């Protein structure tokens, strides 16, 4: 992984992004949705910092933090749907774009580059979020976790995004904050950047095998623009 800031990617015509933890900080609403489940059961509220690292893992991550629950638990499907209903009601209460994202997306468009979203969030939540947040409304493509038969780390969502943009996978750069993002990108034949400003989960970012690491969103612009000039 190149951490020097000198990484560049020639021939890139589109930049694709993971959503939660990469473009937007949805941890306050995700954590709030599951924390309301705790307090409804007479349990004390947990601080947001407990939820934030696992926000990128969706219901699995949130229920794991709040209740120590795994998908193998018999009650998991019922609890997951309760979490979904809570989250759906408060989808955009406290979710916001990370600092630098709006500038990055605007600059990409000024450079004539398309940008899009490839997320494991289902269409039930991902599409309304992208439609309702002004900063995301100019996405050229939005692929959710159930848009194709497979979700990341399978490469199909990334390949579908490239198809919809009429581009080869190698002409797209993928930016994400989770190991699954890098695995999917490698399998799809896309260069990939680890978003070090994101949630990062429980993994060591240096072990992900990303093509490069970006400390802040605008670092991605430098990588793409340097590649175009090369």
C-alpha positions as CSV (number, residue, x, y, z in Angstrom):
1,X,0.0,0.0,0.0
2,X,1.3,3.4,-0.9
3,X,1.1,5.8,2.0
4,X,3.4,8.5,0.7
5,X,0.7,10.6,-1.1
6,X,2.4,10.0,-4.4
7,X,0.1,7.2,-5.6
8,X,-1.7,8.0,-8.9
9,X,-4.0,6.1,-11.2
10,X,-3.8,6.7,-14.9
11,X,-6.8,6.1,-17.2
12,X,-9.4,6.5,-14.5
13,X,-12.7,7.8,-15.8
14,X,-14.9,7.3,-12.7
15,X,-14.5,7.1,-9.0
16,X,-16.8,4.7,-7.1
17,X,-17.3,5.0,-3.3
18,X,-18.6,2.9,-0.5
19,X,-21.3,4.8,1.4
20,X,-21.3,4.4,5.2
21,X,-18.0,5.5,6.6
22,X,-16.6,6.7,3.3
23,X,-19.0,9.3,1.9
24,X,-21.2,9.8,4.9
25,X,-21.0,9.4,8.7
26,X,-24.3,7.5,9.4
27,X,-23.0,6.2,12.7
28,X,-25.2,8.6,14.8
29,X,-28.4,7.4,13.2
30,X,-27.3,3.7,13.0
31,X,-26.2,3.7,16.6
32,X,-29.3,5.7,17.7
33,X,-31.6,3.1,16.1
34,X,-30.1,0.2,18.0
35,X,-29.6,2.2,21.2
36,X,-33.3,2.9,21.3
37,X,-33.8,-0.9,21.3
38,X,-31.6,-1.1,24.4
39,X,-33.4,1.7,26.3
40,X,-36.8,0.2,25.4
41,X,-35.6,-3.0,27.2
42,X,-34.5,-1.1,30.3
43,X,-30.8,-1.2,29.4
44,X,-28.6,1.8,29.7
45,X,-27.7,3.8,26.7
46,X,-24.3,3.3,25.2
47,X,-22.0,6.1,23.9
48,X,-21.8,6.7,20.2
49,X,-18.1,5.9,20.3
50,X,-19.0,2.3,21.1
51,X,-21.1,2.0,17.9
52,X,-19.0,4.0,15.5
53,X,-16.2,1.5,14.7
54,X,-18.8,-1.1,13.6
55,X,-21.2,1.2,11.8
56,X,-20.0,-0.1,8.5
57,X,-21.2,-3.6,9.4
58,X,-24.9,-2.6,9.5
59,X,-27.4,-4.6,11.5
60,X,-24.8,-7.3,12.3
61,X,-22.4,-4.7,13.7
62,X,-25.0,-2.7,15.6
63,X,-26.7,-5.6,17.2
64,X,-23.3,-7.1,18.1
65,X,-22.3,-4.0,20.0
66,X,-25.7,-3.4,21.6
67,X,-26.6,-6.9,22.6
68,X,-23.6,-9.1,21.9
69,X,-25.8,-10.8,19.3
70,X,-24.5,-12.7,16.2
71,X,-26.5,-13.6,13.1
72,X,-26.6,-17.2,14.4
73,X,-28.7,-16.2,17.3
74,X,-32.3,-17.4,16.9
75,X,-33.7,-14.0,17.7
76,X,-31.4,-12.2,15.2
77,X,-33.9,-11.9,12.3
78,X,-36.6,-10.4,14.6
79,X,-34.1,-8.0,16.2
80,X,-32.7,-7.0,12.9
81,X,-36.1,-6.1,11.5
82,X,-36.8,-4.0,14.6
83,X,-33.5,-2.3,14.1
84,X,-34.4,-1.7,10.4
85,X,-37.7,-0.1,11.3
86,X,-36.1,2.2,13.9
87,X,-33.4,3.2,11.4
88,X,-35.8,3.8,8.6
89,X,-37.7,6.3,10.7
90,X,-34.6,8.2,11.6
91,X,-32.5,7.7,8.4
92,X,-31.2,11.3,8.1
93,X,-31.7,12.8,11.5
94,X,-27.9,13.1,12.2
95,X,-26.2,11.6,9.1
96,X,-23.9,14.0,7.3
97,X,-21.2,13.9,4.6
98,X,-17.6,13.7,5.9
99,X,-15.6,16.9,5.7
100,X,-14.1,17.3,2.3
101,X,-16.5,14.9,0.5
102,X,-18.6,17.7,-1.1
103,X,-15.5,19.4,-2.4
104,X,-14.1,16.1,-3.7
105,X,-17.3,15.2,-5.6
106,X,-17.6,18.7,-7.0
107,X,-13.9,18.6,-8.2
108,X,-14.3,15.2,-9.8
109,X,-17.2,16.5,-11.8
110,X,-15.3,19.6,-12.8
111,X,-12.6,17.3,-14.1
112,X,-15.1,15.5,-16.2
113,X,-15.0,12.3,-14.1
114,X,-18.2,10.4,-13.2
115,X,-18.7,9.3,-9.6
116,X,-21.0,6.7,-8.0
117,X,-21.9,4.7,-5.0
118,X,-21.5,1.0,-4.4
119,X,-22.7,0.0,-0.9
120,X,-23.8,-3.0,0.9
121,X,-26.7,-1.0,2.3
122,X,-29.9,-2.4,0.8
123,X,-32.0,-0.4,-1.6
124,X,-34.6,0.1,1.2
125,X,-32.1,2.5,2.9
126,X,-29.4,3.3,0.3
127,X,-31.6,4.7,-2.4
128,X,-33.6,7.1,-0.2
129,X,-30.4,8.3,1.5
130,X,-28.7,9.0,-1.8
131,X,-31.8,10.7,-3.2
132,X,-32.5,12.9,-0.1
133,X,-28.9,14.1,0.7
134,X,-28.2,16.9,-1.7
135,X,-24.4,16.1,-1.8
136,X,-25.2,12.6,-3.2
137,X,-27.9,13.5,-5.7
138,X,-25.4,13.9,-8.6
139,X,-24.2,10.2,-8.4
140,X,-24.0,8.7,-11.8
141,X,-24.8,5.3,-10.5
142,X,-26.0,3.8,-7.2
143,X,-25.5,0.1,-6.6
144,X,-26.9,-1.3,-3.3
145,X,-26.3,-4.6,-1.5
146,X,-29.4,-6.2,-3.1
147,X,-29.2,-4.5,-6.5
148,X,-27.3,-7.6,-7.7
149,X,-27.5,-11.2,-6.4
150,X,-24.3,-10.6,-4.5
151,X,-23.0,-8.1,-2.0
152,X,-19.4,-7.1,-1.3
153,X,-16.9,-8.7,-0.9
154,X,-18.2,-10.3,-4.1
155,X,-17.1,-8.3,-7.1
156,X,-20.5,-8.3,-8.9
157,X,-21.7,-4.9,-7.4
158,X,-18.6,-3.2,-8.7
159,X,-18.8,-4.9,-12.0
160,X,-22.4,-3.8,-12.4
161,X,-21.5,-0.2,-11.6
162,X,-18.8,-0.3,-14.3
163,X,-21.3,-1.8,-16.8
164,X,-23.9,0.9,-16.1
165,X,-21.2,3.6,-16.6
166,X,-20.1,1.8,-19.9
167,X,-16.6,1.6,-18.5
168,X,-14.1,-1.2,-18.1
169,X,-13.4,-2.1,-14.4
170,X,-9.8,-0.9,-14.7
171,X,-11.2,2.6,-15.7
172,X,-12.9,2.9,-12.3
173,X,-11.3,3.6,-8.9
174,X,-13.0,2.3,-5.8
175,X,-12.7,4.0,-2.4
176,X,-13.9,2.3,0.8
177,X,-13.3,2.0,4.5
178,X,-13.6,-1.8,5.0
179,X,-11.6,-4.8,4.1
180,X,-14.5,-6.1,2.1
181,X,-14.2,-3.1,-0.2
182,X,-10.6,-3.9,-1.1
183,X,-11.4,-7.6,-1.6
184,X,-14.3,-6.8,-3.9
185,X,-12.2,-4.3,-5.9
186,X,-9.3,-6.7,-6.4
187,X,-11.7,-9.4,-7.6
188,X,-13.3,-6.9,-10.0
189,X,-10.0,-5.8,-11.4
190,X,-10.3,-2.2,-10.0
191,X,-7.6,-0.2,-8.3
192,X,-8.7,0.7,-4.8
193,X,-8.0,3.2,-2.1
194,X,-8.5,2.7,1.6
195,X,-10.4,5.6,3.2
196,X,-8.5,6.1,6.4
197,X,-11.0,8.7,7.6
198,X,-13.7,6.0,7.8
199,X,-15.0,3.5,10.3
200,X,-12.3,0.8,9.6
201,X,-14.1,-1.9,11.6
202,X,-11.8,-4.2,13.6
203,X,-9.1,-4.6,10.9
204,X,-5.6,-3.2,10.5
205,X,-5.9,-0.9,7.5
206,X,-2.3,-1.7,6.5
207,X,-3.1,-5.3,6.0
208,X,-5.9,-4.7,3.5
209,X,-3.8,-4.8,0.3
210,X,-5.2,-1.5,-1.0
211,X,-3.5,0.2,-3.9
212,X,-3.2,3.3,-1.8
213,X,-4.4,4.9,1.4
214,X,-6.1,8.3,1.6
215,X,-5.9,10.2,4.9
216,X,-8.7,12.6,3.8
217,X,-11.1,12.8,0.9
218,X,-9.3,15.4,-1.1
219,X,-6.2,13.1,-1.2
220,X,-8.2,10.9,-3.7
221,X,-8.5,13.9,-6.1
222,X,-4.8,14.3,-6.1
223,X,-4.3,10.6,-7.0
224,X,-6.8,10.8,-9.9
225,X,-5.6,14.1,-11.3
226,X,-2.0,13.1,-11.1
227,X,-2.9,10.0,-13.0
228,X,-4.6,12.0,-15.7
229,X,-1.6,14.2,-16.1
230,X,0.9,11.4,-16.2
